[in-house]
Amino acid sequence: MPIALIALSVLLQAGTEGFLSGRLDVTSSLLFSLLAFVSSAAVFLLMSVLRGCRRPPAPRRPVRRLLWRMNIASAVTFLGFYLSLVWVPAALAASLMAGVGPLAVALIDTVRRTGAPGRASWARGGTLLAVSLLAALACVPPGELSRTGPTTVGGGALAVAAGFGAAYLAMVSRSLGTLGVDPVLVMAHRFHLTYAVAALLLLSRGGPGGQEMAFGAAAVAGLLGVVLPLYLLQIGIQRCPPMVTMVLLTTLPGLTYVAQVLFGDTFRPLSAVMITAMIALALLFARIEQRSRPVLRAAPAGAPKPVAAPPRRAGRG
């Protein structure tokens, strides 16, 4: 079930990103982010009130600390990614963000010394990054790379930073899940810094202006590309190991390219082959990662630590 929710979230995000590709400038990107994440926070705050969501039995200080970290990581991830769409095609930006994700999880785990990944996980992460980049390059029109400049490099760097932010989000979300925090409560409080920074950056540019999307298009894109898919993703990632989550998210670039084609981009057979290979590898590696890691259950009331079930099968990854 968690994997199905993540997959549906990826489909919705890919469709929206394919639609936004080539339709944003810096101002409209910031305006879209402001509208989308203010709406998301408002919707889930209202839902938490109507549902009477209670705080988890875990101590409040760890939960607040994790939610603060989620606010920082969410701002880096989403503002970085949507700004990168201004300067690079959506498929390339999504490839850089999603492709770096599994390696980012492995690197963060190693630095924090919280269960260093085995060689197999490193190898799978490197393979997915390589295939993801090859698929992205196949999506770029011939001659486009020869015209790269500082803005293209900057857009790529923002996408990579977004990938590291997404990896950290998966890890923090997993921790909140083991503490029994309701995903609605998480969604109600994780985007405050994102829309605040977007508003400040928008004001620094003199307010709305430039090639803005129609308000209705922005509202629909925000609902289908942010509010709904991020809620589904939040439920899924609180129940999945971070490495499994990031491996599944590597299917995002390929599906984004498919969406770009549907919205008018040129179909390229080589791109289709590379994308199919990337999605197949991602699904295979997600299955391997899921089977080789222990299944974590939410901690019961009063329990200081999450309960870990024995792994289904011994593995080095």
C-alpha positions as CSV (number, residue, x, y, z in Angstrom):
1,M,0.0,0.0,0.0
2,P,2.7,2.6,0.8
3,I,4.5,1.9,-2.5
4,A,1.2,2.3,-4.4
5,L,0.6,5.7,-2.7
6,I,4.2,6.8,-3.6
7,A,3.7,5.7,-7.2
8,L,0.4,7.6,-7.6
9,S,2.1,10.7,-6.1
10,V,4.9,10.4,-8.6
11,L,2.4,10.2,-11.5
12,L,0.6,13.4,-10.4
13,Q,3.8,15.3,-9.8
14,A,5.3,14.2,-13.2
15,G,2.2,15.4,-15.0
16,T,2.3,18.8,-13.3
17,E,6.0,19.2,-13.9
18,G,5.6,18.3,-17.5
19,F,2.9,21.0,-17.8
20,L,5.0,23.6,-16.0
21,S,8.2,23.0,-18.1
22,G,8.8,26.1,-20.2
23,R,5.9,28.0,-18.7
24,L,7.7,29.6,-15.7
25,D,10.0,32.5,-15.1
26,V,11.5,33.3,-11.7
27,T,8.6,35.4,-10.6
28,S,5.9,33.0,-11.8
29,S,7.8,30.1,-10.2
30,L,7.8,31.9,-6.8
31,L,4.2,32.9,-7.2
32,F,3.2,29.3,-8.0
33,S,5.2,28.1,-4.9
34,L,3.6,30.7,-2.7
35,L,0.0,29.8,-3.8
36,A,0.6,26.0,-3.8
37,F,2.2,25.8,-0.3
38,V,0.0,28.3,1.4
39,S,-3.0,26.3,0.0
40,S,-1.5,23.1,1.2
41,A,-0.8,24.4,4.7
42,A,-4.3,25.8,4.9
43,V,-6.1,22.7,3.6
44,F,-4.3,20.4,6.1
45,L,-4.6,22.7,9.0
46,L,-8.4,22.7,8.4
47,M,-8.3,18.9,8.0
48,S,-6.4,18.5,11.3
49,V,-9.0,20.6,13.1
50,L,-12.0,18.8,11.6
51,R,-10.5,15.4,12.2
52,G,-9.5,16.3,15.7
53,C,-5.9,15.2,15.1
54,R,-4.2,14.7,18.4
55,R,-0.5,15.0,19.0
56,P,1.3,11.6,19.2
57,P,2.1,9.9,22.5
58,A,5.8,10.6,21.8
59,P,7.5,13.5,23.7
60,R,6.7,16.9,22.1
61,R,10.3,18.1,21.8
62,P,11.5,15.4,19.4
63,V,8.4,15.9,17.2
64,R,8.9,19.7,17.1
65,R,12.6,19.3,16.3
66,L,11.8,16.9,13.4
67,L,9.0,19.2,12.1
68,W,11.4,22.2,12.1
69,R,13.9,20.1,10.1
70,M,11.1,19.2,7.7
71,N,10.4,22.9,7.2
72,I,14.0,23.6,6.2
73,A,14.3,20.6,4.0
74,S,10.9,21.3,2.3
75,A,12.0,24.9,1.5
76,V,15.3,23.7,0.0
77,T,13.6,20.9,-2.0
78,F,10.6,22.6,-3.5
79,L,11.8,26.1,-4.0
80,G,15.1,24.7,-5.4
81,F,13.3,22.4,-7.8
82,Y,10.6,24.8,-9.0
83,L,13.2,27.6,-9.6
84,S,15.4,25.1,-11.5
85,L,12.5,24.6,-14.0
86,V,13.1,28.3,-15.0
87,W,16.5,27.4,-16.5
88,V,16.5,23.7,-17.4
89,P,13.9,21.4,-18.9
90,A,11.7,19.6,-16.4
91,A,13.0,16.1,-17.4
92,L,16.6,17.1,-16.8
93,A,15.8,18.9,-13.5
94,A,13.8,15.9,-12.3
95,S,16.6,13.5,-13.4
96,L,19.2,15.4,-11.4
97,M,16.9,15.6,-8.3
98,A,15.6,12.1,-8.3
99,G,18.8,10.5,-9.6
100,V,20.9,11.8,-6.8
101,G,18.4,10.8,-4.1
102,P,19.5,7.2,-3.4
103,L,23.1,8.2,-3.2
104,A,22.2,11.1,-1.0
105,V,20.4,8.8,1.5
106,A,23.5,6.5,1.5
107,L,25.8,9.5,2.1
108,I,23.6,11.0,4.9
109,D,23.4,7.6,6.6
110,T,27.2,7.3,6.4
111,V,27.9,10.8,7.8
112,R,25.3,10.4,10.6
113,R,26.5,6.8,11.3
114,T,22.9,5.6,11.6
115,G,23.3,2.4,9.7
116,A,25.8,2.8,6.9
117,P,24.5,1.2,3.7
118,G,26.3,-1.8,2.2
119,R,28.2,-1.9,-1.1
120,A,25.1,-3.2,-2.9
121,S,23.1,-0.1,-1.9
122,W,25.9,2.2,-3.1
123,A,26.1,0.3,-6.4
124,R,22.4,0.4,-6.9
125,G,22.3,4.2,-6.2
126,G,25.2,4.8,-8.6
127,T,23.6,2.8,-11.3
128,L,20.3,4.6,-11.0
129,L,22.0,8.0,-11.1
130,A,24.0,7.0,-14.2
131,V,20.9,5.7,-16.0
132,S,18.8,8.7,-14.9
133,L,21.4,11.1,-16.3
134,L,21.6,9.2,-19.5
135,A,17.9,9.3,-19.9
136,A,17.8,13.0,-19.1
137,L,20.5,13.7,-21.8
138,A,18.5,11.7,-24.3
139,C,15.6,14.0,-23.6
140,V,17.5,17.1,-24.3
141,P,17.2,18.3,-28.0
142,P,20.4,18.0,-30.1
143,G,22.7,21.0,-29.8
144,E,21.0,22.2,-26.6
145,L,23.9,21.2,-24.3
146,S,26.4,23.1,-26.4
147,R,24.5,26.3,-25.4
148,T,24.8,25.7,-21.7
149,G,25.7,28.8,-19.6
150,P,25.8,30.0,-16.0
151,T,22.0,29.9,-15.7
152,T,21.8,26.3,-16.9
153,V,24.6,25.3,-14.5
154,G,22.8,27.2,-11.7
155,G,19.5,25.4,-12.5
156,G,21.2,22.1,-12.4
157,A,22.8,22.9,-9.1
158,L,19.4,23.8,-7.6
159,A,18.0,20.5,-8.8
160,V,20.9,18.6,-7.1
161,A,20.3,20.5,-3.9
162,A,16.6,19.7,-4.1
163,G,17.6,16.0,-4.4
164,F,19.6,16.1,-1.2
165,G,16.7,17.9,0.5
166,A,14.2,15.3,-0.8
167,A,16.5,12.5,0.6
168,Y,16.6,14.2,4.0
169,L,12.8,14.7,3.9
170,A,12.4,10.9,3.4
171,M,14.5,10.2,6.4
172,V,12.8,12.7,8.7
173,S,9.4,11.5,7.5
174,R,10.3,8.0,8.4
175,S,11.3,9.1,11.9
176,L,8.0,10.9,12.3
177,G,6.1,7.8,11.2
178,T,7.8,5.6,13.8
179,L,6.8,8.2,16.4
180,G,3.1,7.8,15.3
181,V,2.6,11.3,14.0
182,D,-0.5,11.7,11.8
183,P,0.5,12.6,8.1
184,V,-2.2,15.2,8.1
185,L,-0.6,16.9,11.1
186,V,2.8,16.8,9.4
187,M,1.4,18.3,6.2
188,A,-0.2,21.1,8.2
189,H,3.1,22.2,9.6
190,R,5.9,21.3,7.2
191,F,5.5,24.1,4.6
192,H,5.5,27.3,6.7
193,L,9.1,28.2,5.9
194,T,8.6,27.3,2.2
195,Y,5.8,29.8,1.5
196,A,7.4,32.4,3.8
197,V,10.7,32.3,1.9
198,A,8.7,32.3,-1.4
199,A,6.8,35.4,-0.3
200,L,10.0,37.2,0.8
201,L,11.7,36.4,-2.5
202,L,8.6,37.5,-4.5
203,L,8.5,40.8,-2.6
204,S,12.2,41.4,-3.3
205,R,11.4,41.2,-7.0
206,G,8.7,43.8,-6.7
207,G,5.7,41.5,-6.5
208,P,3.9,39.6,-9.3
209,G,4.9,40.4,-12.8
210,G,6.4,38.9,-16.0
211,Q,5.0,35.9,-17.8
212,E,2.5,34.7,-15.2
213,M,0.3,31.7,-15.6
214,A,-3.4,32.2,-15.4
215,F,-4.6,32.0,-11.8
216,G,-6.9,29.1,-12.6
217,A,-4.1,27.1,-14.2
218,A,-1.9,27.8,-11.2
219,A,-4.6,26.8,-8.8
220,V,-5.2,23.5,-10.6
221,A,-1.5,22.8,-11.0
222,G,-1.0,23.5,-7.3
223,L,-3.8,21.1,-6.3
224,L,-2.8,18.3,-8.6
225,G,0.9,18.8,-8.4
226,V,1.4,19.8,-4.7
227,V,-1.5,19.4,-2.3
228,L,-2.8,16.0,-3.3
229,P,0.4,14.2,-4.4
230,L,2.4,15.4,-1.4
231,Y,-0.3,14.2,1.0
232,L,-0.2,10.7,-0.7
233,L,3.6,10.8,-0.6
234,Q,3.7,11.8,3.1
235,I,1.6,8.8,4.0
236,G,3.8,6.5,1.9
237,I,7.2,7.8,3.0
238,Q,6.3,7.6,6.7
239,R,5.8,3.8,6.2
240,C,8.7,3.1,3.8
241,P,12.5,3.0,4.4
242,P,14.1,6.1,2.9
243,M,16.2,4.2,0.4
244,V,13.0,2.5,-1.0
245,T,11.3,5.9,-1.2
246,M,14.2,7.5,-3.1
247,V,14.6,4.6,-5.5
248,L,10.9,4.8,-6.4
249,L,11.2,8.6,-6.9
250,T,13.9,7.9,-9.6
251,T,10.9,7.0,-11.9
252,L,9.9,10.7,-11.8
253,P,12.2,12.0,-14.6
254,G,11.0,9.4,-17.1
255,L,7.3,10.1,-16.3
256,T,8.0,13.8,-16.4
257,Y,9.4,13.4,-19.9
258,V,6.3,11.5,-21.0
259,A,4.2,14.4,-19.7
260,Q,6.3,16.8,-21.6
261,V,5.6,14.9,-24.8
262,L,1.9,14.9,-24.1
263,F,2.1,18.7,-23.6
264,G,3.8,19.2,-27.0
265,D,7.4,18.2,-26.7
266,T,9.1,16.1,-29.4
267,F,9.0,12.3,-29.0
268,R,12.5,10.7,-29.2
269,P,12.8,6.8,-29.5
270,L,16.1,6.7,-27.6
271,S,14.6,8.7,-24.7
272,A,11.7,6.2,-24.5
273,V,14.1,3.3,-24.4
274,M,16.3,4.9,-21.6
275,I,13.2,5.9,-19.6
276,T,11.8,2.4,-19.8
277,A,15.1,1.0,-18.6
278,M,15.3,3.5,-15.7
279,I,11.7,2.8,-14.5
280,A,12.3,-1.0,-14.7
281,L,15.6,-0.7,-12.7
282,A,14.0,1.6,-10.1
283,L,11.1,-0.9,-9.5
284,L,13.5,-3.8,-9.3
285,F,15.9,-2.0,-6.9
286,A,13.0,-0.8,-4.8
287,R,11.9,-4.4,-4.4
288,I,15.4,-5.5,-3.4
289,E,15.8,-2.6,-0.9
290,Q,12.4,-3.4,0.7
291,R,13.2,-7.1,1.1
292,S,16.7,-6.5,2.5
293,R,15.8,-4.0,5.3
294,P,13.9,-4.5,8.6
295,V,10.3,-3.5,8.8
296,L,9.7,-0.7,11.3
297,R,6.5,-0.3,13.2
298,A,5.2,2.8,14.9
299,A,6.1,2.8,18.6
300,P,3.2,2.1,21.0
301,A,2.2,4.7,23.5
302,G,4.8,5.2,26.1
303,A,7.5,3.3,24.3
304,P,10.8,5.3,24.0
305,K,11.9,3.6,20.7
306,P,10.4,2.2,17.6
307,V,10.0,-1.6,17.4
308,A,11.9,-3.3,14.6
309,A,10.8,-6.6,13.1
310,P,13.4,-9.0,11.9
311,P,14.4,-8.6,8.3
312,R,12.7,-10.8,5.8
313,R,15.9,-11.8,4.3
314,A,19.5,-11.2,5.1
315,G,21.2,-8.8,2.7
316,R,24.3,-6.6,2.4
317,G,22.3,-3.6,1.0
